[in-house]
Amino acid sequence: MSTFSESCGENLCPEEENTSSANEGRDLTVTIGATVPTGFEPTAAEEVRQKIGADARISKDRGRIYFQIATDKLALVHHLKSVDNLFVIVQEFENYEFKDSKEDVMSDFQQLAPQLPWSDALEVWRMNNSLKKRRGRRRGGNSSKPKPGKGEDAPVPATEEGDAADLIPAEKGQSDAPQAEEGEGDQAGNLEKEAAEDEANKTLKFRVTCNRAGDKHCFTSNDAARDFGGAVQEFFQWKADMTKFDVEVLLNIHYSEVVVGIALTEESLHRRNITHFGPTTLRSTLAYGMLSLCNPQVSDVIIDPMCGTGAIPVEGSIEWQHSFFIAGDNNDMAVSRTVNNVNHIQKRSQDAGSAPLSVDTVQWDLCHLPMRTSSVDIIVTDMPFGKRMGSRKKNWDLYPSCLREMARVCRPGTGKAVLLTQDKKCFSKAISRMGGLWRRVHTVWVNVGGLVAGVYVLKRTGSVYGTTPEDVRPPQEAPNSGKDEQ
Ligand SMILES: C[S@@+](CC[C@H](N)C(=O)[O-])C[C@H]1O[C@@H](n2cnc3c(N)ncnc32)[C@H](O)[C@@H]1O
């Protein structure tokens, strides 16, 4: 283990760490890591290019992208729609050489902690905290979002082979300094100063979260988190706290790649726009990815005919404000959840002085849509998988009927559909019989709650509805009629 003075090279000495708030405002260039829904890494990279002007690198560890920013762009990073969690990189090792015995690997990890270049990443972490506090005050109080309910997304400090995008860091406890209300003038300024001083003087609480994937490691993620964490604690003299932590240090190990980072988000950003959750609410980030695949244009009519809680139209109407969205479902509870979610975002946009969002909610049966033929530009929906929602047996009738009705309302030649399902066999069979109406463009494979699902991108053929053999509704098909076909 290096001595205190040895480790102060380009690293941050514990003393410096307490006083470096004086450096705030210094422009740094750092690498940001983001977890994104698996399969949608290219969509996320494109969003980063468009909104931040940075070229993102897609990690070989699926579900992650990395990009460099100057710190004046830090606030923009939090507005990305395709990212679940954000972190700033302390150091990356592309080809880390793990020793053969667990003891040796752990000893290397212990020696690594004091040698890492922590200072820039910690400064970005601090800037990020100030941003969050400012944003919290603008919103009129506490910046923290509602905590996830019991049984949802519990804190997972160490994961093996987990889906990166599904790792949702725990909420922090009461670590944020008290928030001043807007309009309190000097008093607010004093409070801010006091809070900053308190922050600088207090002993930080931290935890290390290790994500590990790879079958050749002789240690577990818990081993790595514990031993690396011990060395971090010794170096910074921080206090370990698994639940009420200020700093979350990330140790991501993917085969021979090791990345050490500091988390910039407390809870996954995928929850940002939904207040009324249902049994199968889609992550906002996945909804954004599906919508991006069809590249919505000004004045496009976009429907989600099986909207559930409305994650897709809610996300779409916020991002593509010049398109028009219709959310529909046949279930009254789903419709009322969507109405509540839409009202919530309408209120938020009204409070921000923005124009109302173009989104309507309807109760309907997708197999008999109350819409004119060829009146819709884009259909984006998340179909019942037949597991938590509906049944596999019912899908054999539902999928062909809904593909036919979607083809009726969708504009021939230009219309598109992006459909998510995990019932791949049933979907493949149904779409193979609709060649005259739909052309399959490509499929993105995604992980939805641990299940591999397909996001099918379809293009409406130029055939006028009513002129192809596929328009005819066949007599009821037997549920197992597709056994011979994948
Ligand atoms: C997988 S869920 C959609 C979840 C949704 N994306 C969300 O974020 O909550 C599928 C939805 O399809 C609806 N559904 C099933 N059959 C339908 C039909 N014939 N017409 C309209 N909606 C239907 C169900 O009520 C359910 O809400």
The ligand as an ORCA input file, in Angstrom:
! r2SCAN-3c Opt
* xyz 0 1
  C     -47.599     -5.067    -22.389
  S     -48.942     -4.085    -21.976
  C     -48.467     -2.483    -22.472
  C     -47.649     -1.799    -21.420
  C     -47.375     -0.378    -21.733
  N     -46.383     -0.201    -22.754
  C     -46.978      0.410    -20.490
  O     -45.942      1.090    -20.509
  O     -47.668      0.328    -19.484
  C     -50.111     -4.547    -23.194
  C     -51.431     -3.812    -23.123
  O     -52.240     -4.263    -24.205
  C     -53.588     -4.123    -23.802
  N     -54.435     -4.890    -24.728
  C     -54.525     -6.238    -24.855
  N     -55.415     -6.535    -25.822
  C     -55.875     -5.375    -26.325
  C     -56.815     -5.037    -27.342
  N     -57.471     -5.966    -28.047
  N     -57.053     -3.730    -27.579
  C     -56.408     -2.769    -26.871
  N     -55.510     -3.019    -25.885
  C     -55.255     -4.321    -25.625
  C     -53.581     -4.592    -22.362
  O     -54.694     -4.092    -21.654
  C     -52.252     -4.028    -21.865
  O     -52.443     -2.792    -21.201
*
